[in-house]
Structure formats: C-alpha cells, structure tokens
Amino acid sequence: MSEGAESALAGYLRSARTRLKPEDAGLSEAGPRKVTGLRREELAMLAGVSVDYYTRLEQGRSKSASPAVLDALADALRLDDAERAHLHTIARPMPFRRRRAARTQRLHPSTRSLLDTLDAARRPAFVLGRRLDVLGHNRIAALLIADFEVMPAKERNQARFVFLDAHARELYQEWDGVAADTAAMLRVDAGKYPDDPALSRLIGELSIHSTDFRRLWARNRVHQRTTGTKGYRHPLVGTLTITYQALVLGSDADQTLLVYDTEPGSPSAHALQLLAEGAGKSDADSAIPSGMQIR
C-alpha cells in the first residue's frame, strides 16, 4: 500500500467513524462523550478487530488490510455500496492507475449519435468522464444547463461549473445538495486515480477559489449517481423538475451517460418542449433574447 493510499484510507476511516452516531451502530450513548461519532475502540469491537490494529489503520501505520477486514469495517460503519467500493479502492494498490488516468477520453461515434437521438426525443443528455469532465452533450442539454462545447477545453468540467460559475447557484434550486454530490463524486475519482495530475490540478484550483468546495471536500464523502430528481430555475422557461438516470457506457467504464426526463404533461415537460423548439431552429441563439448567453 502506497503512502498516498495509506493517507486516503486513514482519512476516510476517520471521517466515516466520526459521522456514525453510537445509537445508529446499536450502541448506548451513556454519559458524556468527548468525541464526535464512534470511538476507535467501539468501531474495532463492532468490526471484530483489535483496537491496536484499527488504530494503526486509521493512523496510516498498517501495511495490510484484507478484503475481509475492509468488509467488516464497512459493515460496522454502515457504508452504502458506493462507500464500500471506495473503501476497497483506496485500501488496495492499483499499479496501472497513472497510465490509465493519463489516457485521453473521447466519445465513440455511436454515443454521439445516441445524444442526437435523445435530442430529437426532447431528452437532455450529456456524458461525464473522469474528473467529471463533460465529454459531450446534446443541444437541449446545452440550453438547459450550459453549452460546454463552446467553452475552453479546461473549463468543460461539471465540478468547475458548479463551484466556480455564478450561474450554477442561480440555476440549481438546491445548489447545496448538488455541490455536495459533486464533491463526493469527485472524491470517487480521486480514490480510483490518486496519481492523476490533471485531477490534482482541478482539486487544487477548486480548493483555492471556492470555500464551499474546501468545506465539502474535507467531509471525505463519496457518492455514485444513479437515479434521482433535480430542480432548476431556468432564466427563460422558469422552474422545472427533472428525473435523471445515469448509465455507464460499455466502451469505457469511466464514461457515464446522464439522461434527463420529465413527467408527461407536466409544466416541466412543457418547459423542456419550449427549449427543444428553440434548439431545433437553424440558429439556436435565435431562441434567446439579445445579450443572454446559452447556459
């Protein structure tokens, strides 16, 4: 286990332990407590390991953590599937991380065709790669969220948009939740590719320019987006609520297709229809009042 992996494992175990309430772990909370969450000895007991061994793990002094021990710790910490997978990832070395992380990601032509098909069906869709880079989207997604394809290459990133673009705070009805999930998804990538220099630069840039990112990053949470809902306050069509589904593309496990939908016949569906009609014109900008950029 590398020094970086040890540090990541130690920090993650410590943050997960402090988040878990004793009563949630089936322990009584008798008397005052000097620590937040579980004590080390309590977690060690729940996981069936010695206090000394767990302490060495949390302090980064242990050179081994078997899958069985990691599963026991995950059970004791009440980790969900994404959190459990992240724990295993950061605890085990992956010799080819650097080479894989450096490979440039590109959309397969069939994926681009799928985005166009979804556009014709009035379904906003976009593809996220490593580091939450936006690899592509259809026209209605550009009108709903942001036209990343006209941005400089380094700015085509969901995390940069959420934390550094003022429009994002206006666009998302629940920006705090979106920001927390974004930081947690970026943490998953940091676990998979700790030696990715581009990821390190992105995290550094976000940490320098966003106090909210620094706060959320320090929480050491992970999140894997699958399905859910999201609310928008769009400058042209008002408020709307979408449901989304995240699909991993078979050609690249690090590419995720996000497809948006609305309830049929709802005001949100009508709002998307208005955007789709604007996107269908020969010049999309003609659907936008003068001086307003597509965001």
C-alpha positions as CSV (number, residue, x, y, z in Angstrom):
1,M,0.0,0.0,0.0
2,S,1.5,3.3,-1.1
3,E,1.9,6.3,1.2
4,G,-0.9,8.1,-0.6
5,A,-3.2,5.1,-0.3
6,E,-2.5,4.9,3.4
7,S,-3.3,8.6,3.9
8,A,-6.5,8.2,1.9
9,L,-7.6,5.2,3.9
10,A,-6.7,6.7,7.2
11,G,-8.6,9.9,6.4
12,Y,-11.6,8.1,5.1
13,L,-11.9,5.7,8.1
14,R,-11.6,8.6,10.5
15,S,-14.3,10.7,8.8
16,A,-16.6,7.8,8.4
17,R,-16.2,6.9,12.1
18,T,-16.9,10.4,13.3
19,R,-20.1,10.6,11.2
20,L,-21.7,7.5,12.7
21,K,-23.8,8.0,15.8
22,P,-23.5,5.4,18.5
23,E,-27.2,4.7,18.5
24,D,-27.1,4.1,14.8
25,A,-24.5,1.5,15.4
26,G,-26.6,-0.2,18.1
27,L,-24.6,1.2,21.0
28,S,-25.9,3.0,24.0
29,E,-24.8,6.6,24.5
30,A,-24.5,6.6,28.2
31,G,-22.7,9.6,29.8
32,P,-20.9,12.5,28.1
33,R,-18.7,11.8,25.1
34,K,-15.5,13.7,24.2
35,V,-15.5,12.6,20.6
36,T,-17.9,13.0,17.7
37,G,-19.3,9.7,16.4
38,L,-17.8,6.4,17.4
39,R,-14.7,5.9,19.5
40,R,-11.9,3.9,17.9
41,E,-12.4,1.1,20.4
42,E,-16.1,0.9,19.6
43,L,-15.6,0.6,15.9
44,A,-12.9,-2.0,16.5
45,M,-15.3,-4.0,18.6
46,L,-18.1,-3.8,16.0
47,A,-15.7,-4.9,13.2
48,G,-14.1,-7.7,15.2
49,V,-10.6,-6.4,15.1
50,S,-8.2,-5.4,17.8
51,V,-8.1,-1.7,18.9
52,D,-4.4,-1.6,18.2
53,Y,-4.8,-2.9,14.7
54,Y,-7.6,-0.5,13.9
55,T,-5.6,2.4,15.3
56,R,-2.7,1.6,13.1
57,L,-5.0,1.5,10.1
58,E,-6.5,4.9,10.9
59,Q,-3.1,6.4,11.6
60,G,-1.7,5.0,8.3
61,R,0.8,2.8,10.1
62,S,-0.5,-0.6,8.9
63,K,0.8,-2.1,5.6
64,S,-2.1,-4.5,5.2
65,A,-5.9,-4.5,5.1
66,S,-7.5,-7.7,3.8
67,P,-10.8,-7.6,1.9
68,A,-12.5,-9.4,4.8
69,V,-11.3,-6.7,7.3
70,L,-12.4,-4.0,4.9
71,D,-15.9,-5.6,4.6
72,A,-16.1,-5.9,8.4
73,L,-15.3,-2.2,8.8
74,A,-17.8,-1.3,6.0
75,D,-20.5,-3.2,7.8
76,A,-19.6,-1.6,11.2
77,L,-19.6,1.8,9.6
78,R,-23.0,1.2,7.8
79,L,-21.4,2.2,4.5
80,D,-23.6,2.0,1.3
81,D,-22.5,0.3,-1.8
82,A,-20.6,3.3,-3.3
83,E,-18.9,4.0,0.1
84,R,-17.9,0.3,0.5
85,A,-16.4,0.2,-3.1
86,H,-14.5,3.4,-2.4
87,L,-13.1,1.9,0.8
88,H,-11.8,-1.1,-1.1
89,T,-10.4,1.0,-3.8
90,I,-8.3,3.3,-1.6
91,A,-7.1,0.4,0.5
92,R,-5.6,-1.7,-2.4
93,P,-2.8,-0.6,-4.7
94,M,-3.5,-0.4,-8.4
95,P,-0.2,-0.4,-10.3
96,F,-1.6,0.9,-13.6
97,R,-3.5,3.9,-12.3
98,R,-1.2,6.5,-13.7
99,R,-1.1,5.1,-17.2
100,R,-4.9,4.7,-17.3
101,A,-5.7,8.1,-15.9
102,A,-3.5,9.8,-18.5
103,R,-5.4,8.3,-21.4
104,T,-7.5,10.9,-23.3
105,Q,-11.2,10.1,-23.3
106,R,-13.2,10.6,-26.4
107,L,-16.8,10.0,-27.3
108,H,-17.5,7.0,-29.5
109,P,-19.4,8.0,-32.7
110,S,-22.3,5.8,-31.6
111,T,-22.5,7.7,-28.4
112,R,-22.7,11.0,-30.3
113,S,-25.4,9.5,-32.4
114,L,-27.3,8.5,-29.3
115,L,-27.1,12.0,-27.9
116,D,-28.6,13.3,-31.2
117,T,-31.4,10.7,-31.0
118,L,-32.2,11.8,-27.4
119,D,-32.2,15.4,-28.5
120,A,-34.8,14.6,-31.1
121,A,-36.9,12.9,-28.3
122,R,-36.5,16.1,-26.2
123,R,-34.4,14.4,-23.6
124,P,-31.4,16.4,-22.3
125,A,-28.4,14.2,-22.2
126,F,-24.6,14.5,-21.6
127,V,-21.6,12.3,-21.0
128,L,-19.3,12.7,-18.0
129,G,-15.8,11.3,-18.0
130,R,-13.0,11.1,-15.4
131,R,-12.7,14.2,-13.1
132,L,-16.4,15.0,-14.1
133,D,-15.2,16.3,-17.4
134,V,-18.1,17.0,-19.8
135,L,-17.2,14.9,-22.9
136,G,-20.3,15.8,-24.9
137,H,-24.0,16.8,-24.7
138,N,-26.9,17.4,-27.0
139,R,-28.4,20.8,-27.9
140,I,-31.3,20.7,-25.4
141,A,-28.8,19.9,-22.6
142,A,-26.8,23.0,-23.6
143,L,-29.9,25.1,-23.5
144,L,-31.0,23.7,-20.1
145,I,-27.6,23.8,-18.3
146,A,-24.6,25.1,-20.2
147,D,-23.0,24.9,-23.6
148,F,-19.8,23.3,-22.5
149,E,-18.7,22.7,-26.1
150,V,-18.1,26.4,-26.7
151,M,-16.0,26.8,-23.6
152,P,-12.2,26.4,-23.5
153,A,-11.3,22.7,-23.1
154,K,-10.2,23.1,-19.4
155,E,-13.5,24.6,-18.4
156,R,-15.6,21.7,-19.7
157,N,-16.0,20.2,-16.3
158,Q,-19.1,19.8,-14.1
159,A,-17.2,20.5,-10.9
160,R,-15.8,23.7,-12.2
161,F,-19.2,24.8,-13.4
162,V,-20.9,24.0,-10.1
163,F,-18.4,25.7,-7.8
164,L,-16.8,28.4,-10.0
165,D,-19.6,29.6,-12.3
166,A,-22.0,32.0,-10.6
167,H,-24.8,31.0,-12.9
168,A,-24.9,27.5,-11.3
169,R,-26.0,28.9,-8.0
170,E,-28.9,30.6,-9.8
171,L,-29.7,27.6,-12.0
172,Y,-30.0,24.8,-9.4
173,Q,-32.9,25.1,-7.0
174,E,-30.9,23.1,-4.3
175,W,-27.4,24.2,-5.1
176,D,-26.1,23.0,-1.7
177,G,-27.2,19.4,-2.4
178,V,-25.8,19.5,-6.0
179,A,-22.5,20.9,-4.7
180,A,-22.2,18.2,-2.0
181,D,-22.9,15.4,-4.5
182,T,-20.4,16.9,-7.0
183,A,-17.6,17.0,-4.4
184,A,-18.5,13.4,-3.3
185,M,-18.4,12.2,-6.9
186,L,-15.0,13.8,-7.5
187,R,-13.8,12.0,-4.4
188,V,-14.6,8.7,-6.0
189,D,-12.3,9.6,-8.9
190,A,-9.6,10.7,-6.5
191,G,-9.8,7.2,-5.0
192,K,-9.5,5.5,-8.3
193,Y,-6.8,7.7,-9.8
194,P,-4.7,9.3,-6.9
195,D,-1.8,9.8,-9.3
196,D,-3.7,11.7,-12.0
197,P,-2.0,15.1,-12.3
198,A,-5.0,16.7,-14.0
199,L,-7.3,15.7,-11.2
200,S,-4.8,17.1,-8.6
201,R,-4.7,20.4,-10.5
202,L,-8.5,20.5,-10.6
203,I,-8.9,19.8,-6.9
204,G,-6.2,22.4,-6.2
205,E,-8.0,25.0,-8.3
206,L,-11.3,24.4,-6.7
207,S,-9.8,24.5,-3.2
208,I,-8.2,27.9,-3.9
209,H,-11.2,29.5,-5.5
210,S,-14.1,28.0,-3.6
211,T,-14.5,27.9,0.2
212,D,-17.6,25.7,-0.3
213,F,-15.6,23.2,-2.1
214,R,-12.9,23.2,0.6
215,R,-15.6,22.6,3.2
216,L,-17.3,19.8,1.3
217,W,-14.0,18.1,0.3
218,A,-12.9,18.0,3.9
219,R,-16.0,15.9,4.7
220,N,-14.5,13.0,2.7
221,R,-17.8,11.8,1.4
222,V,-18.3,9.7,-1.7
223,H,-21.4,9.5,-3.9
224,Q,-22.2,7.4,-7.0
225,R,-25.0,9.0,-9.1
226,T,-27.6,6.5,-10.4
227,T,-31.1,7.9,-10.4
228,G,-32.8,10.9,-8.8
229,T,-34.5,14.3,-9.3
230,K,-33.2,17.8,-9.7
231,G,-34.8,21.2,-9.8
232,Y,-33.9,24.1,-12.0
233,R,-34.6,27.8,-12.1
234,H,-34.1,28.5,-15.8
235,P,-33.8,32.1,-16.9
236,L,-36.0,31.5,-20.0
237,V,-38.7,29.0,-19.0
238,G,-38.8,29.2,-15.2
239,T,-38.8,26.4,-12.7
240,L,-38.8,22.8,-13.7
241,T,-38.1,19.4,-12.2
242,I,-36.3,16.6,-14.0
243,T,-35.7,13.0,-13.2
244,Y,-32.3,11.6,-14.3
245,Q,-30.7,8.2,-14.9
246,A,-27.0,7.6,-15.0
247,L,-25.8,4.8,-17.3
248,V,-22.2,3.5,-17.6
249,L,-21.2,3.3,-21.3
250,G,-19.9,-0.2,-22.2
251,S,-17.0,1.2,-24.3
252,D,-15.4,3.0,-21.3
253,A,-16.3,2.3,-17.7
254,D,-15.2,5.8,-16.8
255,Q,-17.8,7.4,-19.1
256,T,-21.3,8.0,-17.7
257,L,-24.3,8.9,-19.8
258,L,-26.8,11.2,-17.9
259,V,-30.3,11.2,-19.4
260,Y,-33.0,13.7,-18.2
261,D,-36.8,13.3,-18.4
262,T,-39.9,15.0,-17.1
263,E,-43.3,13.8,-16.1
264,P,-45.5,13.7,-19.2
265,G,-48.0,16.6,-19.4
266,S,-46.3,18.5,-16.5
267,P,-45.3,22.1,-16.5
268,S,-41.7,20.8,-16.6
269,A,-42.4,18.8,-19.7
270,H,-43.8,22.0,-21.3
271,A,-40.7,23.9,-20.3
272,L,-38.5,21.3,-22.0
273,Q,-40.7,21.5,-25.1
274,L,-40.1,25.2,-25.3
275,L,-36.3,24.7,-25.0
276,A,-36.5,21.9,-27.6
277,E,-38.3,24.1,-30.1
278,G,-35.6,26.7,-29.6
279,A,-32.9,24.2,-30.1
280,G,-34.5,22.9,-33.2
281,K,-34.1,26.2,-35.1
282,S,-31.3,26.6,-37.5
283,D,-29.7,29.1,-35.2
284,A,-30.2,28.2,-31.5
285,D,-29.3,31.7,-30.4
286,S,-32.4,33.0,-32.2
287,A,-34.4,31.4,-29.3
288,I,-32.5,33.5,-26.8
289,P,-33.1,37.2,-26.0
290,S,-30.3,39.5,-27.2
291,G,-27.4,39.6,-24.7
292,M,-28.2,36.4,-23.0
293,Q,-25.7,33.6,-23.4
294,I,-26.9,29.9,-23.5
295,R,-26.0,28.5,-20.1
